Amino acid sequence: MATEDMSGEIFLIDDQPAVVSSILGRDDYTPAWPVRRASWKGASRELGSVYEARAAAKAGDLAVEDTEIVLNAAIVKWSAARWRSTAS
């Protein structure tokens, strides 16, 4: 299992894009992501950072479950403008 200092964090929160602790190119980037599942206890809102997810959990608004899953994957941004289909 990846240790905290060798891994990032990924929050899978209900029906929103995954929230990750870092992105490719930053000094703290790593391809190891311990998975945390989360769901809203009340009204939902979209979170844009791990800091916001932790704050919502601390405030009691977000229920977070630590899993034993570690995602080993590169997380990169793919620009749709650069993608081109070769299908006819």
C-alpha positions, 0 to 999 in steps of 0.5 A: 500500500502506498504511504501518505508521503508517497501518494496523493488523494482522490475523492469520488463524490456522488455525481461529480468529477473526481477531486484529486490532490495534485496534477501532472507537473506539480512537485507533489504529483504522484500516480498513486491515489488512495481512493476515498468515497464520499457522499453528501449528508444534505444538499450537494454542491460541486467541490473543486479541491481536496481542501474543500472536500476535507473542509466539508467532511470536517463540517459534517456535510460530507460523509467520507469512507476511506477504502483499501483501494489505491488507484495507480494511474497517471492523471492528465488533462486532455484538451478536447480541442486537440483531439481529432477523430480519424473515423469517417 
